[in-house]
Amino acid sequence: MSEAVEKALQLRRVVTASAVGVAWLACYAAVIALRPGGEHGLLVFSDTVYLVPIALAAVLAAVAATRAARGLRLFWALVSVSVAIWLSAETLWSIRELSTGSVPFPWWTDALYLASFAVMPIALLVAFRPSLRLVGAATLLDALLLTGGLALLWWWVVLRPLPITGDLDALAVIAPPVVGLFALGILVSTRLLPARQGTMALKAAGLGLGVATITAGIYARTVVVGGYSSGAWLDLGSQTQAVLVALAAYIAIRGLDRRSDWARSRTPARVGAGALIAGVFSILLAVLIAARSSDRISTGLIAVAVALAVIVVLRAWVAVAPTRRASVTDPETGAFRPEWFQQRLRHLAGGARTFGDPFAVALVELDGDRRAGVEVARRLVDQAGADGAVAKLSDARLAVLLPSAEAAEALAKAELLRGRVAGHPVGTRPVTVSVGVATWERTRGIESLLEAAEDALETAHRLGGNQVWAARPGSDAAFDQLVALVGEVDAREGDDPDHSRTIASLSRDLAVALDLDSDAVGRAYFAGLLHDVGKVSVPEWVLRKPSGLTNDEWATVARHPLKGAALLARVDELRDAASVVANHHERWDGRGYPGGLAGHRIPVEARIVAVADSLVSMTAERPYRPAMSVTGALTDIWRRSGRSYDPAVVSALFGFAREGRLPTPPAAVPSAPLLYEIPV
């Protein structure tokens, strides 16, 4: 069963469970409205059936603590403890009410309610881990304003009639809704501050907590103002809370929150400063006016009002302060200044340490003429877009921050940027850039991260420039062995040691010209680099045979795409490129090998490598034929467009020919770009 089908079935089960929960709440509401059996029947019903969804929530939460995503099991263990305490409180209440007809207030049940609420803030902090140290003053003030304004409004609307004194009765009334309000404040902070991403289960549990807080506040008000009795409409709030928690636990058990990235942070929600200040100020003013008219101004209310007023003033000052954007960007290029780069780098490192958010740094430097630095910087700023922020470190060097990019993704994005910036004319000649990429690792700090990127950049320059190199701790022996094998194959088959590297570079540029995404660009490059690695099993005398091959010899050569794909499939970083290598000898008309695929059934990267391989191979001398001219090779490729080759790829190749961007025959080129990860 495919992952998509399995996901659809799981979602259908969740929808069914939600429908069952809604049906339960509807039936419970109908019993409260119709009151079958009179007041006594309603009392018995509310003291027995009332416990069913709470017990179900307790059981499901306990199961979720063992089956949920590993990082969420502690959260569900705490939720199961909270619901179990709540269930024991409700059971104790029911036994007392059914046996004596009433429950005193305050009683042991109230202590249990408070204990149940007290566990929830801890559970939320464990699940979301909102961080204060990764935000600026404006975001922190927004969070304080919003939570403070909502808390003041909640107190005035719901809790204002409650006596705030030091005796036990007042504490029993006010404590549960206050603790619940604190938990809701944590939930609000997870939206305004850097925090872990929520899953479907966490959102349902958070909604249940919101319902619980509202219910606790209304219950406290009811106890003080008019008294509470079982079977009231307020019970529907507790039932809703239990249904939501049970649904959340069911979702966790079914595995719909097993996203691998759930623990990473999400971008905090942006709140309009003007609207927020106006809203909180309006709430504060309305509460003070109402308190003055009803003679309910207290020392506590004055203290809260002063604190909120101070925060409002501070937030207004931050909002109207002159923008610092102009001071942190270079006016000539639009790139950020080095000071901003260092600050942003520290912020990303903090997010990586707290949430495990990946990120990478790409150092971009001009090859040769440095006078084109301004124009290249402008172009890079325009091209980076959502892929990353560009900082100008010197006239010829730029840095690109790539948030949320793993090693492979960072490499592909950097290659995409290099392809979009390089080759375009600045003045009278095209410019090229070299790029060094380093990805954050927990074992390296900021300084070593920049040193690794610097080493990779120097290596890119040393190998001829106009390429991307990525550095990381350690070495990938399997990858290095494959690259060595490719070099051996190239040396056995011809006199050009950079044959496969040239094909890889041209494949990468064609993928960029066809506007493929960064992952496809990376696959095209790696497949172009390693497309002939399977020929290592072909005897050298067969590769260099000057006459035609026998059927057996041809069969040996024809197996090299599948052998190469099998080698790539053993390396995690190259597994996605294996199918490209396997199919790079397929033909557009379906007459290729090994599978006889045709048209768009052939991976687009394989179609690209096929064209690049043909051009570079035809212009290289072989023992069985002389090298063709570039014009002759292009003519042959054009004649076979629509039969052997994808017309779209051929069209992109001829676009390169018109721009003078085709690789020169080997005799004129001492080296060609190479892209792969290097040990540091």
N, C-alpha and C positions, 0 to 999 in steps of 0.2 A: 504494500500500500504506500502510495507516495506521501511525502510530507504534507503537501497541500490538501490532499483528501483527508488525511488524519486530522489536520488542523480544523477542517470544515466539520468533521464529525464531532470533535471536541467542542467546538463552538455551538453546535446544535444541542449538545447535551447541556451546556451552560444555559442556553436560551430556554430549554425545557425546564431546568431547575428553577430558573427565574420565574417562569410561568407558574410553577407549582407554588413558589413563595408568594406570588401575587394572589393566587387563588386562596391560599391559607389566610392571608390578611383580609381578603374580601369576606370570607366565611366568618372570621372572627368579628369583623365589623358588623356583619348581619346579626350575629348573636347579641352583641351589645345593643344594637338598635331595636331588635324585636323582643329581647328579654324573655325567651321561652322558659317556663317554670317559675316566673316571677323573680323577686329579689333574691330569694334563697337559692333558686336554681342558678342564677347568674353568679352568685357568690361561689357555689361549688364549682361551676365551670371555670371561673377565673382563677381558682386556687388549685386546679388540677390540669386542665387542658393548657392553661397559660404556661406551664412548665415544659411542654413538649418541644417547641422550637429552641428554647434555651438549652435543654439537654442535648438536642441534636447538634447545636452549635458547639457545645463543649466537646462532644465526641469527635466531630469533624475537625475541630481545631487541634485536638490531640493527635489525630491521624496525620494532619497536615504537618505537624512538627516532625514527623518521621519521613514524609514523602515529598515535601516541598523542595524547591531549589535549595541547595546546600546553604547558601548564604542567608536564606530566609527562615531556616529552621528555628533559630533562637527566637525570632519574632513570633512565630506561631506557637512556640512553647510558652512564651509570656502571655499570648492571647488566650491559650487554653487555660492557663492559671487564672487569668482574669475572669473568664467566663465560668470556670468551675467555682470560683468564689461567689460570683453573682448567682449561680444556680443554687449553691448552698444557702445563700441569703433568702432567695425566693422560696425554697423548700421550707426553711425554718418559719418564714412568714405564713405560708399556707397551713402548716401544721398548727401554729398558734391560733390563726384566725378560724380554722375549722373546728378546733377544740374549745375555744373560749368565746368566739364571736367577735373578738377585737384584738388589735395589736397595739401595745403602748408605744409612745414616741417621747424621747428616743429610746431605741432598744438595740439588742445585739445585731439585728439585721442592718441597722444604719451604719454600724462599724464595718460590717462586711461589704456594704455598698461602697463605702469610702475606700476600702482596701482594693476592691475590684477596679475602681476608677484610677487609683494610684499606680497600678501596674501599667496602664495604657501609655502614659507619656514615656516610660522607659522603653516599651516595645517600639514606639514610633521613632525614638532616637536611635535604637538599634537598627531599624529597617532603613531609615532615610539618611541619617547622619548629616543633618544640615550644618553647614560650616559658616562661621562668622569671619574667619581670617582670610577668606578668599574673595571678599567683596570690598568695594569702596564705601566712602561715607554716605553717598547718596542712596545706595541700595540698602544699607543698614538702617538709615533713617526712614526709608520707605517701609521697611518691615516693622520697625517700632511704631510708626504712625498707624499703619493699617491694623496691626494687632491691638494696639492701645485704643484706637477709635472703636473697633468692633467690640472690645471688652467693655468699654464705657457704655456703648449703646445697649449691649446685652444686659449689663447690670441695671440700667435705668428702666428698660422695658420689662424685664422678668424678675430681677432680684431686688429691686428697690424697696418693696414692702418688707423685706426680711430684716429682722433685728440683727445688727452687727455688734454683738457684745462678747464678753469673754466666757459666758456660761456654757454648759454642755449642750443645752437645747439649741442655742444659736449656732454652735459649732456643727452639730449634727445636721442642721438645715442647710447651712451655707457651704460646708466643705465639699460634698460631692460635685455640685455644679461648678464650683471654682476650680477644682482639679480637672474636671472635664473641659472647662474653658482653657486651662493651661495646655491640655493636650491638643485642643483645636488650634491654639496659637502655634504649636509645633507643626501641625499640618499646614497652616498658612505659611510658615517660614520655609517649608519645603518647596513652595511655589515661588517665593521671592528671593531665596538664598540658594547658593549652590548646594544641591542635595542629590541623593541617588534618584535614578529614574523610578517612577512608580510602575507597578504591574497592574493588570486587571484585578487581581486579588487584593492588592494593597489599596487600590482605589475603592473597592467595595467595602473593605474593612474600615477605611477612613470615613466613608459615608455613614456606616453604622455607628462610628464614634460620634459623628456630628448629631445624628438622631438621638443617641444616648445623652449627650450634653443638653440638648434642648428639652428632652423628656425629664432629665434630672432637675433642670431649672424650673420647669412648670410644676413638677411634683413638689419642690420646695415651696414655691409660691402657694400652691394649693393647700399644703399642710398648714401654713401660717394663716392664710386668709379664710379658708372655708372648710378645711379638713378633707382627707382623702379616704375613699372607700374602694375596695376591689370591684372590678367590673365597670369602672369609669372609662371614658374614651381615652384617657391618658395611657391605659394599658396597651392601646394600639401602637403607641410609640415604642414601648419596650419590645413588643412583638416584632415590629419592623427592624429594630436593632438586631434582635436574635436572627431574623431571617437573613439580613445582610451579612452578618458574621458567618452564618452557616454557608451562605452562597460563596463568600470569599474563600472559606476553607475548602469548599468543594472545587473551586477553580484551581486552587493551589494543588490539591490532590490530583486533579486531572492533568496537571502539568502545563497549563496555559501561561504560567508566569515563569517558565524556565528559560527566559531569554538570557543569552550569554552576556548581554551588555546591561542588565538591569542595575548592576551595582555602580555603573558609571554615572557621572553627574549629568544633569540636563541644564540647558541654558535657563537662568532664572527669568521668570515672567517680568515684563517691563510694565511699570505702573506710571501713568501720566502724572508728573509731579504737580502740575496745577490742579488737576481734578482731585488728586489725593489730598492736597493741602486744603482745598476748598471744602471737600467732604468732611474731613476730620474736624476742621474749624467749625463747620456748621453743626456737627454733632455736639461738640464741646459747648458751643453757644446755646444750643437748644436745651441741653441738659442743665446748664447753669440757670437759664431763665426759668425752666420748669421747677428746679429745686428751690429757687428764690421765691417763686409764687406759692409753693406748697410748704414753705418753711422746713425743707429737708436738707439744707446745706450743712454738711458735717466737715470735720477736720480732714477725714479721709478723702472726701470728694474734692475739697480744696487742693489737697496735695496732688491728686491725680490730674486735676485741671491745670495746675501749675506745670507739672511734668510734661503733659501733652502740649501745652502752650510753648514751652521751651523747645520741644522737638519740632513743632510747626515753624517756629522762627528760624531754627537752624536749617531745616529743609528748604525754606523759602530763600535763605541766604545762599545755599548751595545751588538752587535752581536759577537764581538771577545772576550768579557770579559769571563774569565773562568766560566764554568758552576757551578752553586751553588747547583745542584742536590745532589752531594755527601754530601754537608754540611747540607742538610735538611732531609736526610734519615739516618736511623740506618744501618750501614754497615753489621751488623750481621743478620738482619731480612728483610731488604728492606722496612720496614715501615717508614713513615715520622716521624719526631721529633715533640715534643709538640709545639715548636714555629711555625712550619708550620701549624699545626692543628689550632692554634688560629688565624693565619692570614687567612687561608682558610675559617674558620668559620665566621669571620667578613665579608669576601667577599660574602659568601652565604647569610648572613643576609642583606647585602646591596641590593643584587638582590631581596630578598624577599620583602624588604620595597619599592623598586622602581617599580618592575614589578609584585609583588605577586607570584614569583616563590617559590613553596614549597620545603622544604628539611627536612631531619631528621638526628638525631645523634643516633648511636647505640654504647653503651659502652659494651665491651665484656671482661669478666673476667673468669679466670680458676677456676673450682671447685676443692677443695682439693689440690693436689700436685702442687706447683707453679714452680717446676723445669722444667716442660715441656713448659714453656712460649715461649722460642725461637722457638721451632718446631711448636707450635700452631700459633705463629705470622707469620712464613713463610707460613704456609698452608693458613691462612686467607688472606694474601697478594695475594697468587696465586688464591684463590677462589673468592675474591671480584671482580676482573676484572672490567668490565664496571659498576657494581652495586655500586661502591663507592671506595673512597680512604681510606687507613688504616693508622692510626697514632699510634705509641707506646707511651703510657703515663707512663707506669712502666713495670717492668718485667712480671707482671701477668695481666696487664690491657691494652686493646687496644680500640681505638675509630674508628668507621667506619662512614664516611660522606656519606649520601645518597642523592645526588642532585635530584631535580625534583620528589621527592617521597611524595605523600600524606600519611595520617596516615595509611590507610589500606595497601597500597603498601609497606610502610616502614616496617610495622609489618611482612608482608609476606617475604620481602627480608631478613630481619634479621633472620627469622625462617629458611629460605633456607640456609643462611650462617652457622647458628648453626648446622643444620643437616649435612652439608658437612664437618664441622670441627670436631664436636663431634663424639665419638665412634671409631675413628681411633687410633690404638695403638701408643703410644709414649713410647719407652722403653719396659717394660714388662706388662703394663696395659693401657687400653683405657682411654682417658681423656674426660672430659665434660666441657662445658662452660655455663655460664649464661649470658644473654643479657638483657640490659635495653634500651628501645627505647623512644625517645621523638621527637615530630614533632614540627616544628616552628609554632608559633602562633603570630599574630600581637600584642597580649596583653602581650607577654612575650619577654624579652630580651635574650641575649646570656647567661648571668649568670643563669637566671631562667630556661632556656632550659637545660643547663648542670645539674642543680640541679634536674630537673624532671627526666632526664635520670639516674642520680645517685640513686634517690629514687626507680625507677623501678628496677634497678640492685640489690639493697639491698633486695627488695621484692622477686625477683627471687631466690636469695641465701637463704632467710629465709624460702621459701617454698620447699626447697630441691634441688635447682639447676637444671642444665641441661634443661633450659627452657628460653623462651623469655617473657618478660613483657613490655608492653608499657604504658606510662603515658601521661596524658593530663589534662588540667584544667577541672574542673567540673566532673560530673558523668553521666553515661548512665543508668538511672533507669531501662529502659526496659531490657537492657542486663543483668544487675545485677539480675533482677527478674527471667529471664530465667535460669541463672546459679543456683540460689537458688532452682528453681523448679527441675532442674536436680538432685541436691543434695538430695532433698526430695524423688524423684523417686528412686534413688539408695538406699536410706536408707529403703524404703518400700519394695523393691524387693529383697534385700539381705543384707549381713553384711559388704559389702565393700563400704565405702563412696566415694572411689576414682575410682569406676568402670568406669564411663564415661570419667574421666580424663585419665585413662590408655588407653582406646580405642582411645581417641583423640591423645595422644602422639604416639601410634603405627600407626595410620592413617597418621599423619604428616610424620613419618619416611618412611613409604611405599611410599608416594607420592614423597618424595625426591629421594628414590631409583629408582623410575620409571622415574626420570628426568622430572617431570612435572614443569611447570613454577611457579613462586612465588605466583600468584593468586590462582592457583589450589591447591598448598600446604596449603594456608590459608583456602580455602573452605573445604579441607579434614579435617583439624584440627577442625574448628568450627562445622562442621557437625558431626564429631566424638564425640565432647564434648556434643552436644545438640541433638543427634539422637533420644533419648528416651524421650524428653521433652513432647511429646504428650501423654505419659502414665500417666501424671498427672490427666487425666480424667478417668483413669481406676481404679476401686475400689481396695483397698489394698488387700481385701480377694481374689480377682481374681488373682492378681499378686502372692500371696503366696499360692494359692490353691495347695495342694499336689497331687490331682488326676487330671485326664484329664478334659479339658474344654468342656462345652456344646457348641452347635452351636452359641447361642446368646452371650455367654461369649467370644468365639473366635472372633466373629464379632466385639465385643467391642475392643478387643486387636488389631485386624487387622486395625482398623481405626487410630491407633496412629501415623503412618508416616504422613498422611495428616493433622492431627491436629497439629502435631509438625511443619510441613512446614508452616501452616497458622500462627502460632505464630512467626516463624522466619521472615516471609514476612512483619511483621509489624515493624521490626527494620531495618533501612537503612543499617547498617553495616553488617547485616546477610542475607539480601535479596538474595544475590547470592548463599548462602548455603541452601536456602529453598528447591530447587529442589533435592539437594543431600539427605536431610533428607527424603523427600517424597519418594525417590526411593531406600533407603538402604536395603529394604527387597525384591527387585526384584532379580530374579535368571538368571543366564547366559543362561539357556535353555528356559526362558520365562514363567516358572511356578510359579513365585513369585507374590507378591502383592505390591501395589494396582492396578497397571496398566497392569501387564503381559508383561512388556518390556523384550527384550532379547538382548544378545550380546552387541554390541557397542552402541545400542540405550540407554542403561543405562549409565548415567553420570559416567565417570571414577572415580570420587571421591566417588560416591555411591558404586561402586564395591569395592573400597578400604575399606570403612567403613564396608561393609558387611563381609569381611574377618577378619578385626580387631575385630569387634563385636563378631563374631563366636568364635575366639580363646580365647578372654578374658572371654566371657560368659561361654564357656564350661569348663574353668579351675576354675570357681567360683562356690561355693556351692549354690544350690537353694533348696527351700522347697520340690520340687517334684523330686529331684535327687541329688546325691553326686557330688562333683567336680571331673572332669577328670584330669588326668595327662597331662602335656604339650605334651608328646609323643603321648598319646591317641588322644588329640585334633588335633594335626598335622596330624595324620593318617586319622582321619575322614575328615579333610579338603582336604587332598590329594585325597581320594577316590571320593569326590564330585567335584573335579576340572574339569571344562568343562561342568558341569551340573548346580551346584548351584553357582560356583565361577568362576571368570575370571582367566584363567590359568596364565596370566602374573602376576597378583597380588599374586597368590599362589606361583609362582616361586620366587618373591621378598621376600615373607614371609619365604620360606625355605632358602633363602640366609641369612636372619637374624638368622635363627636357626643355620646354620653352623658357623656363626660368634659369636654366644653366645649373641645376642642382643635382644632376645625376653623378654617381660615382665615376671617377676616372679609371681607365684600365690600370691593372696592377703595376705596370712598369713605371707609371707616373706617380704612384702613391706609395710612400714608404710605410705608412701605417694607417689603420682605420680605427674608428671609435670602438670602445669596448665598454659594456655596462654590466657589472655584476657586483655582488657584495664582497668586500674585502675584510680580512681580519685586521684589527688594530691592537 
